[in-house]
C-alpha cells in the first residue's frame, strides 16, 4: 500500500469514528488529504473500500491481541489477559476500534458477510475462554457461558466511547475483570 493510501485510510478511520461512515463524504476525505475529490479515485474505487480496510484492520488487531494471550495460562488468567489485550487495542487504535464496533454495519454484500464471520469468530474465541474456565473449575459450574462472554464483550467493546488514546488500560482491565469474575467464581448452588 502506498504511503498516500495509508494516509487516506488513517484519515478515513478518524472521520468514520468522529462523524460516522454515512456522515463522512468523499469531499471530507479529499479535503483532509489535501486533494481534489476526483483525485480520490486514483486511490480507491469507493468509500466502502476504506470502510472495509479499516474494519478488517480492527478485526486483525483484536485477533492478534487475543493470539498473544498465553494458551498455557489458567483460563481465568487468560480471561484477564484477553480483557487487557482488548482494551489495549481500543486505546491504541481508538478510531479503528470504533469502526470495528460501530461502523462496520454499513458494509454491503460479501464484505458484510465476511466481516460478520470475523466478529463471530472473535466472539466464539471469547466464549471458549469462559467454557475453559468452567471446565477447569475456575468459574461456576452453572455459568451461562454465552451471557458471560456477552458481558465481557459489552464492557470491552463500549470502551471506545469513554477510553482515550494512550490511556493506561491494564489497571482498568484488572478492575473490570475482578468485577466481572467475582459473580462467576465458586460453585453453583443446588436447587
Secondary structure, DSSP 8 states (H G I E B T S, - for coil): --HHHHHHHHHHHHHHHHH-TTT--HHHHHHHHTS-GGGGGGT-S-HHHHHHHHHHHHHHHHHHHHHTS-TTS-HHHHHHHHHHHHHHHHHHTHHHHHHHHTGGGG--HHHHHHHHHHHHHHHHHHHHHHHHHHHTTSS-TT--HHHHHHHHHHHHHGGGGT--TT---HHHHHHHHHHHHHTT-S-----
